Amino acid sequence: MSRPPVPDPLPAPVVDNHCHLDITRDPAAGPVDPTAAIAEAAAVGVPRIVQIGCDLRGARWAVQAAATYDALVAGVALHPNEAPRLAEQGTDLDTAMAEIEALAGAHDKVRAVGETGLDHFRTGEEGRAVQVESFRRHIDLAKRLDKTLVIHDRDAHDDVLRVLDEEGAPERWVMHCFSGDAGFAKACLDRGAHLSFAGTVTFKNAQPLRDALLVAPRDRLLVETDAPYLTPHPHRGQVNASYLVPLTVRAMAEVRGDDLETLCLALDATTEEAFGGPW
């Protein structure tokens, strides 16, 4: 699978606040080399990355990577689509959550509990009860450990807000790969969310996302890749990586009418705030 060309560097550094360096979409290319990926991103103005682990294996890797590389901090959780699969893997939610809690407290560079949340696209009715229970437990964990909560929400806007309202949101929480419209953005912002926009905001059919981008104040905005997924236009469908963040940031600045450097500086400062300070 081909890789997009390197874009022009940004005028000021920003953080890719959601990446999966442990996942490859191109088996022929082998696993991602973190050292090379970090250097490649830094060369275009993306010197820091939040590495997200989505299952027990990925969470272990994220903690180890954050401890190894200065550029990384980690988030650990059971992805909402992972929770219903636990029984198939010979474990249960209690056992898995105990390990996630241990990993979340294992190192001061583990800044986030996530991605957790709800997914009504890939998980049917039969798996939704355990998704909700897993989500509730992750919210509780984020609050008890004072970690940032990172939320995955796919086709589940109302239920995500319902569970958050019932449990009470932690002090810092991020809507990863924001996928709603302006009305949903306002509902999240009213509850204290940071909204993270991915390459999807550049897609031609994503006007509701661009409308949402317009209602978010700069001090609540984040940018991400969700790499290796969600590659921005004009490279949609190819392998994504942190070095492509400039494409999304430039699109965000154009939609909002923001000066590019001003937006970069705001994104960088806001990401530090959202994830508990500098690293």
C-alpha positions as CSV (number, residue, x, y, z in Angstrom):
1,M,0.0,0.0,0.0
2,S,1.5,3.3,-1.1
3,R,2.3,6.1,1.4
4,P,1.3,9.7,0.7
5,P,4.1,12.3,0.1
6,V,5.5,14.4,2.9
7,P,3.6,17.7,3.2
8,D,5.1,21.1,3.8
9,P,6.0,21.7,7.5
10,L,3.8,23.6,9.8
11,P,4.9,27.1,11.0
12,A,4.7,26.0,14.7
13,P,4.5,22.6,16.3
14,V,1.3,20.7,17.1
15,V,0.6,17.3,18.8
16,D,-1.0,14.3,17.1
17,N,-3.3,13.5,20.1
18,H,-4.5,10.1,18.9
19,C,-2.3,7.6,17.0
20,H,-1.8,3.8,16.9
21,L,1.8,3.1,16.2
22,D,1.3,-0.5,17.1
23,I,-1.1,-1.1,14.2
24,T,-0.1,-1.6,10.6
25,R,-2.5,-1.6,7.6
26,D,0.2,-2.9,5.3
27,P,1.5,-6.3,6.4
28,A,4.0,-6.3,3.5
29,A,5.7,-3.3,4.9
30,G,6.0,-4.9,8.4
31,P,5.4,-3.2,11.7
32,V,5.8,0.6,12.2
33,D,9.3,1.7,13.4
34,P,8.4,4.1,16.2
35,T,11.8,5.9,16.0
36,A,11.4,6.5,12.3
37,A,7.7,7.5,12.6
38,I,8.5,10.0,15.4
39,A,11.3,11.6,13.4
40,E,9.3,11.8,10.3
41,A,6.5,13.6,12.1
42,A,8.8,15.9,14.0
43,A,10.3,17.0,10.6
44,V,7.0,18.6,9.6
45,G,6.1,20.1,12.9
46,V,4.5,17.3,14.8
47,P,7.1,16.5,17.5
48,R,4.8,14.8,20.0
49,I,2.2,12.0,19.8
50,V,-0.4,10.4,22.1
51,Q,-0.1,6.7,21.6
52,I,-3.4,4.9,22.2
53,G,-3.7,1.2,23.2
54,C,-7.1,-0.3,22.3
55,D,-6.8,-3.8,23.9
56,L,-4.7,-5.4,26.5
57,R,-1.8,-6.1,24.2
58,G,-2.0,-2.6,22.7
59,A,-2.2,-1.0,26.2
60,R,0.9,-2.9,27.3
61,W,2.7,-1.7,24.2
62,A,1.6,1.9,24.7
63,V,2.9,2.0,28.2
64,Q,6.2,0.6,27.2
65,A,6.5,2.9,24.2
66,A,5.7,6.0,26.3
67,A,8.4,5.0,28.8
68,T,10.9,4.5,26.0
69,Y,10.3,7.6,23.7
70,D,10.3,11.2,25.0
71,A,7.9,12.2,22.3
72,L,5.1,9.9,23.4
73,V,2.6,9.7,26.1
74,A,0.0,6.9,26.3
75,G,-3.6,6.2,26.7
76,V,-4.9,2.7,27.7
77,A,-8.3,1.2,27.5
78,L,-10.5,-1.5,26.1
79,H,-11.9,-0.2,22.8
80,P,-15.8,-0.4,22.9
81,N,-15.7,-3.1,20.2
82,E,-13.2,-5.0,22.3
83,A,-15.3,-5.4,25.4
84,P,-17.9,-7.7,23.7
85,R,-15.0,-9.9,22.4
86,L,-13.5,-10.7,25.8
87,A,-15.4,-13.9,26.4
88,E,-14.2,-15.2,23.1
89,Q,-10.7,-14.6,24.3
90,G,-11.1,-16.5,27.5
91,T,-11.2,-13.6,29.9
92,D,-13.9,-11.4,31.5
93,L,-14.4,-7.6,32.0
94,D,-13.3,-7.7,35.6
95,T,-10.0,-9.3,34.8
96,A,-9.4,-7.1,31.8
97,M,-10.3,-3.9,33.7
98,A,-8.0,-4.8,36.5
99,E,-5.1,-4.9,34.1
100,I,-6.1,-1.7,32.4
101,E,-6.2,0.0,35.8
102,A,-2.7,-1.3,36.7
103,L,-1.4,-0.1,33.3
104,A,-3.0,3.3,33.7
105,G,-1.1,3.8,37.0
106,A,2.1,2.2,35.8
107,H,3.9,5.3,34.6
108,D,3.4,9.1,34.9
109,K,3.5,9.2,31.1
110,V,0.2,7.3,30.9
111,R,-2.0,10.4,30.6
112,A,-5.3,9.0,29.4
113,V,-7.9,6.3,29.9
114,G,-9.1,5.6,26.4
115,E,-10.2,5.1,23.9
116,T,-13.4,3.9,25.5
117,G,-17.0,4.8,24.6
118,L,-19.8,3.3,22.5
119,D,-19.9,2.0,18.9
120,H,-23.3,1.2,17.4
121,F,-21.8,0.6,14.0
122,R,-19.7,-2.5,14.5
123,T,-21.3,-3.9,17.6
124,G,-25.0,-5.0,17.5
125,E,-27.6,-5.0,20.2
126,E,-26.3,-8.2,21.7
127,G,-23.0,-6.6,22.6
128,R,-24.1,-3.2,23.7
129,A,-24.8,-3.9,27.4
130,V,-21.2,-4.9,28.0
131,Q,-20.0,-1.9,26.0
132,V,-22.0,0.4,28.3
133,E,-20.7,-1.3,31.4
134,S,-17.1,-1.1,30.1
135,F,-17.6,2.6,29.3
136,R,-18.9,3.3,32.8
137,R,-15.9,1.6,34.4
138,H,-13.5,3.6,32.2
139,I,-15.2,6.8,33.3
140,D,-14.8,5.8,36.9
141,L,-11.2,4.9,36.4
142,A,-10.3,8.2,34.7
143,K,-11.9,10.1,37.6
144,R,-10.2,8.0,40.3
145,L,-6.7,8.3,38.7
146,D,-7.1,11.9,37.4
147,K,-6.5,10.8,33.8
148,T,-8.0,12.3,30.6
149,L,-10.9,10.3,29.3
150,V,-10.7,9.7,25.5
151,I,-14.1,8.8,24.0
152,H,-14.8,6.8,20.9
153,D,-18.3,7.5,19.6
154,R,-19.6,5.9,16.4
155,D,-23.3,6.3,15.7
156,A,-24.0,6.6,19.4
157,H,-24.1,10.3,20.2
158,D,-27.2,10.3,22.4
159,D,-26.1,7.2,24.4
160,V,-22.6,8.6,24.9
161,L,-24.0,11.8,26.4
162,R,-26.6,9.8,28.5
163,V,-23.9,7.6,30.1
164,L,-21.6,10.6,30.7
165,D,-24.5,12.5,32.3
166,E,-25.3,9.6,34.5
167,E,-21.7,8.9,35.6
168,G,-20.5,12.5,35.6
169,A,-17.7,13.4,33.2
170,P,-14.1,13.7,34.5
171,E,-12.3,17.1,34.6
172,R,-10.6,16.4,31.3
173,W,-12.3,14.5,28.4
174,V,-11.8,14.4,24.7
175,M,-14.2,13.4,21.9
176,H,-11.8,11.5,19.7
177,C,-12.3,11.8,16.0
178,F,-15.3,14.0,16.5
179,S,-18.1,12.8,14.2
180,G,-21.1,14.9,15.0
181,D,-22.7,18.1,13.7
182,A,-22.7,21.6,15.2
183,G,-25.5,20.8,17.6
184,F,-23.8,17.8,19.0
185,A,-20.5,19.8,19.2
186,K,-22.3,22.4,21.4
187,A,-23.8,19.6,23.6
188,C,-20.3,18.2,24.2
189,L,-18.7,21.6,24.7
190,D,-21.4,22.5,27.2
191,R,-20.3,19.4,29.2
192,G,-16.6,20.5,29.1
193,A,-15.3,18.4,26.2
194,H,-12.3,19.0,24.0
195,L,-13.1,18.2,20.4
196,S,-10.5,16.4,18.3
197,F,-10.7,16.5,14.6
198,A,-9.1,13.9,12.3
199,G,-8.6,13.6,8.5
200,T,-12.4,13.1,8.1
201,V,-12.9,16.9,8.4
202,T,-11.2,17.1,5.0
203,F,-13.5,14.7,3.2
204,K,-15.8,16.2,0.6
205,N,-19.0,14.7,2.2
206,A,-18.1,16.0,5.7
207,Q,-19.8,19.4,5.8
208,P,-21.5,18.7,9.2
209,L,-18.0,18.2,10.6
210,R,-16.8,21.5,9.2
211,D,-19.9,23.1,10.7
212,A,-19.0,21.6,14.1
213,L,-15.4,22.9,13.7
214,L,-16.8,26.4,13.3
215,V,-18.6,26.4,16.6
216,A,-15.7,25.1,18.7
217,P,-13.5,27.7,20.4
218,R,-9.8,27.4,19.7
219,D,-9.1,26.5,23.4
220,R,-11.2,23.4,23.0
221,L,-9.8,22.2,19.6
222,L,-7.4,19.3,19.1
223,V,-6.1,17.5,16.0
224,E,-5.3,13.9,15.4
225,T,-4.6,11.3,12.8
226,D,-6.1,8.1,14.3
227,A,-3.3,6.6,12.2
228,P,-3.0,4.3,10.4
229,Y,-6.7,5.1,9.6
230,L,-8.6,8.2,8.3
231,T,-6.0,9.6,6.0
232,P,-6.9,13.1,5.0
233,H,-7.9,14.2,1.5
234,P,-6.4,13.9,-1.2
235,H,-4.9,10.7,0.1
236,R,-8.0,9.0,1.5
237,G,-7.7,5.2,1.6
238,Q,-3.9,5.2,1.9
239,V,-1.9,4.6,5.1
240,N,-2.1,7.4,7.5
241,A,0.7,8.5,9.8
242,S,1.5,11.4,12.1
243,Y,3.5,13.2,9.4
244,L,0.3,13.9,7.6
245,V,-1.2,16.1,10.5
246,P,-0.2,19.3,8.5
247,L,-2.9,18.4,5.9
248,T,-5.6,18.4,8.5
249,V,-4.4,21.4,10.3
250,R,-4.3,23.5,7.1
251,A,-7.8,22.4,6.2
252,M,-9.0,23.3,9.7
253,A,-7.4,26.8,9.5
254,E,-9.0,27.4,6.0
255,V,-12.5,26.3,7.2
256,R,-12.3,28.5,10.3
257,G,-10.5,31.5,8.7
258,D,-7.7,31.2,11.3
259,D,-4.2,32.3,10.8
260,L,-2.2,29.0,10.4
261,E,0.5,29.8,13.0
262,T,-2.0,31.1,15.5
263,L,-4.1,27.9,15.2
264,C,-1.0,25.7,15.5
265,L,0.1,27.5,18.7
266,A,-3.4,27.1,20.1
267,L,-3.7,23.4,19.2
268,D,-0.4,22.7,20.9
269,A,-1.2,24.6,24.1
270,T,-4.7,23.1,24.3
271,T,-3.4,19.5,23.8
272,E,-1.1,20.0,26.8
273,E,-4.0,21.2,28.9
274,A,-6.3,18.4,27.7
275,F,-3.7,15.7,28.6
276,G,-2.5,17.0,31.9
277,G,0.5,19.2,31.1
278,P,3.7,19.2,29.1
279,W,5.9,16.3,28.2
